[in-house]
Every structure is written in C-alpha cells, then in structure tokens.
Amino acid sequence: MSVAKKDYKRITTQSLIEMKANAEKISMLTAYDFTMAGMVDAAGCDVILVGDSASNVMAGHETTLPITLDQMIYHASSVVRAVKRALVVVDLPFGSYQSDPKEALRSSIRIMKESGGHAVKLEGGSEIKDSIKKILHAGIPVMGHLGLTPQSIYKFGTYTVRAKEEAEAEKLLEDVKLLERLGCFAIVLEKIPAALAEKAAKSVNVPIIGIGAGGGVDGQVLVIHDMLGMNNEFSPRFLRRYLNLYEQMTGAIGNYVADVKSSDFPNASEQY
C-alpha cells in the first residue's frame, strides 16, 4: 500500500525521518553560494549540503583539507540567505572537530550562530563519538558520514570503493548503528558496495543518504557542479550528468567574446 507524499513547507530533521518511514526518497545536493542555493531550493531539493567540497570546486584545491572554518561559514551564510524550504547542513572542515570534543562544539556553535545553518556534518564513526556527543548535547543536529571520508584521503591513499573487505564492512555497520544510538538524524554513506549500503539502511531507523552507494538507501546526494556537468574532468561510475554546462557555458562566453570583438555587442537596442 503506497503512502501519500506529505507536502513539507519546510524540511526539518524530523521530516527526513518521516520520509524514510513513508518510503519517500530524499534528494540532497551541494550548494555554496546564494544564487545556486536559491535555484536548488526552488527546484524542490530536500537537503542542501554546504560541503567542504567547496575546497575543490570553488577554490581549486586538490583535496577538501585546506578549507577553513571561516570559509565554510562564509559559504553557509550565503546559502542560508537564499533558502526557503530545504534543510541546510554544513560540513565541519578538517581540523575543526577531530582532536578535541570541546573544539568540535566551539566549531559547531560558530557555524550555527554565524551562518544560520540548520545542522552540521562530521566524517567518522567510533573515533569521533565523543565529539558527536558533545555537539548533540548542546542541541545541535548532527549528520554522520561513513565509508569513503574525503578528509581522511591521505590515510586511505586512494578514492577507491571502501568496505569491500569483511572487517571494514562489519565496522561500517557497527558505526552506522552507533551513530543512530548517539542521536545522529541521518548518515551519508560514500562509495561503498550497494548491497552493504542497503543492509545498513535496513538496520537503522534514521535515513541513509548515498553517494556511490547504490539505490537501496533512503536518498541520494551529488555535488552540484558534477551533476550539472560544470566539471568535465570528473566521471566516476556513480555520477549522472543532467546537463553539460561546461560546453554550454564556454560556448556562450565564446560567443560573447566574439560579439565584443566584432562590435556586434552592444547593438542599438542595447544602449541608452
């Protein structure tokens, strides 16, 4: 028996848990600025992630590690000002929570107060449980992130699929259940076998959002620049491009340049 979709005027952490209970898939995309966030929100996306992937797609760094807390707050503030419906989740950047639960709480408080974001996301399981507890005890919602955790790329040494071996798969399942027990409202699983991700989703009541984790989870997330084809150098198996904006935008810019050079722009109707 199908369940009618609820028309959410504003998405909250509780909305996502209800959506999982009603077998309604959750849509999630990244955004880092006012204009893009407004379009993502207007299109009906449930969750907007202000990801530390801004380090890559906005600043051109090779990894997510260089982005700072101040920079994340700047991006998150820009996004929040555009959003009317979506839940805005903000990544805690590398170095702002791993070493000390008190530092994790201070970082989270700064994000919530200075950006107006609705929740924070942290990478890791049992290793950071004390930081997660500290943040949750302060009343700040936490989204977990397991599997391929990009902030640990130098530990992994590669961006290949995680948890293919039994020991790592078992630890992932344990961490999923731990994050639920601690009070995380949702968990991102990145680049793990689809069967394992589906098993994880069925083992907990909180939503599991996948990226490269198959279709058996409760929702999906992609980086907006990848999904729109603005980044033409990144082509993992899990990515579906819905546009090829790289070609369309460079073509349009090229036409503009040509029109300026030829004095075709501006024409008589485009001046005062």
N, C-alpha and C positions, 0 to 999 in steps of 0.2 A: 504494500500500500504506500503510495507516494505521499509526501508531506508538502503542503503548500509552502512556498518560499515566503518568509517574513520580509516585509518592506522596512528595512532599517533606515531610519532617518539619520542616525549617527552610529557608526560602528564602535563598539567597546570591546574590552577583553571578554566580557560575558557574551557578547554577540557571537564571537568566534566559537566559543564552547557550545552555544546553542546551534550554530551552523553545523558543527560536527555531529551533534546529537540528531539533527534532522537530515543528515547525509547531504548537506549542501556544500559544494566545494568552495574553497576560499581562494580569492585572487589576491596576489601581492606583487607589487613592482617597486623598484627603487625610484627615487627622485631626489634631486639635490638642490633645486632652485625653484623660485616662485612660479615661473611660467610653466615649466614642465609639471610641477606638482598640481597646478590648477587643472591641467588637461587630464592627468591621470585620475584625479578625484572626480572630475566631471564625467569621465567615461564609466564610472561605477566601480573602480577598483576598491576592494575592501580594506586592504592594508597598504600603506606606503612605508617602505623601509628607507630611511636615510642611512644608507650603508657606508661603511668605511671603504667600499669600492670607489667612493669619490676620489680616493687617493690615486686610483688607476685612471678612471675615465674623465675626471675633472682636472687633475693635477699632473697626470702623465707619469706617475711613479710606477716602477716595476711591480711593487707589492703594495699591500694595504698598510704596511707597518709605519711609514713616515707620517701619516696624517695625525694631527694633534687634536686634543680635546677642544681647544678654542675653535679650530677649523670645523669640527663636527657640529659644534653649537651654532656657528655661522650658517652652515648648510641647513641644519634642522630648523632654525628660526625662519629662514626663507621659505621652507616647505610649509611650516605650520601656518604662516600668514595666508596661504593660498587654499587651505583645505577646509571643506565644509562637512564632509561625511566620513572620510576614511580615518582609520586608526593610524596614527603616526608613531612608528617605532624607530628608535635611534640607536645605532651601534655605539657601544663603548669602545674607543680605539685602543690599540695595543699599548700596554704600559699604564693604562688608567685604572686597572682593577685586579691584575693577576697577583701582585706581590703582597697586597695588604687589604683586608676587608674594609678597613676604615677609609682607605684611599678609594676603594670601589664605591663606597657610599657617597663620599665627597664628590666624586666624578658624576655619579648618577643624579645627585641633588642639583649640581650645576646644570646638567642637561635639562632637567625638568623645569627648573626655575628660569633659566636664561633663554631657553628655546621654546618652551611651551609644549614640548613633545609629550606623548601620552604613555610611553613605555621605553625601556631600554633592552638591548640585546647583548648577550655575552656569549663568547665561544668557550666551550669546555663542559666537562661533567663533574665527577667527584673531586677533581683537582681544584675547582673553584667554588665548591659548595658553601664555604664559609662566607665568601663574598656575596653569593646569591642570597644566603640567609639574611645577611646584614642589610642588603638593599630591600628585600621583601619586608623585613621587619619595620622599615621606615615607610611602608605603604606605597612603594614604587613598583609597578608591574614589571615583570621580567620575562622576556622570551629567551629560550635557550637555543643553542646552535651546536650540533654534533656532526660527526662524520669528517669530511674534509673541512678543516677550520683554517682559513687562509692566513690568520695571524700566526699560525704555527708552521708556515711553509718551510722555514729553514730547518725545523725539526724533522718534518716529513721528507724534505728534499725533492718532492715532486707533487704535481697536481693530479696524479692518477687516482683511480677509484679507491676508496677506503673500505675497511671492514670486510674484505673478501676472505680473510683467514678467520677460522673459528674463534680464536681467542679475542680478536679485536671486535668481531661481531657480537660475542657474548657481552663484552664490556659495554658496547654501544647500547644494547638492550637494557643492561643494568642502569646505565646512565640516564636513559630515557625515563625509566620508572623512578629513578632518584629525583630527576628534575620535576616530575609531576608531584612527588611527595613533598618536595621543598616548597612548591607553590607556583612554579612557572605556569603561565597561562597558555603557552604554545611553545613548540620546538621546531626549529629548522633542521632538516637532515640534508646534508650536501654530499652529492657524488658518492653514493653507496649503492649496492645491489638492490634492485627493485623489490625482490622477494623479502629481503631483510627490512626494508623501509615499510612495506605493507605489514609485516609482522609487528614492527614497532608501533605502527598506527593503531593496530587492533589491541595492543597490550595496555593502552592508556586511554583516559577519557578526554585529555586535552588534545587540541589539534596538532597534527604533524604537517608541516609545510615542507614540500620537497623542492630541491633544485638538483636535477640529475639523479633523482631517487625514484623514478617511475610514477605510474598513475594510481597506485594503490594507497596513496596517502590522502590527507584531507584538503590539501591545497597546493598551489604552486607559486614559486617566486622566480623572477628573472631580473637581470639588470636592464633597465630601460634602454640604454644605449645599444645593448646587444639585440634586444627584441625588435627594435626599430631599424636595425641594420646601419646604425651610425658608425659602428666599429666593424670594419670589414676584414680585420685580421684575426678575429676570434670565432672559431667554428667548432665548438665541442658537440658531441652527439646530442646532448640534451637541449640544445638551443634551436628554437623555431623562430626564424625571422619573419615578421609580419609586414615589413616594408624594407626597401633598400634605400634608406635615406642618404647613405654615403654618396651613391651615384646621383640621386635626385638633387641633393644639396650642392654638390660640387658642380653639377651641370648648371643649376640655376645661378650660382655665383659666377661661373664662367660666362654665362650669358650677360650678366650684369657688367662684368669687366669689359666684355666686347662692346656692349652698348655705350659705356662711358668713353671708351677709346675712339669709337666711331662718331661720337657726339649725337647718337640717337637718343640717349637719355641725358637730361630730361627733354621731352618734346614740348610743343607749345601748350598742350593741355596740362602739363605737369609743372608749370611755373606760375608765378603771380605777376 
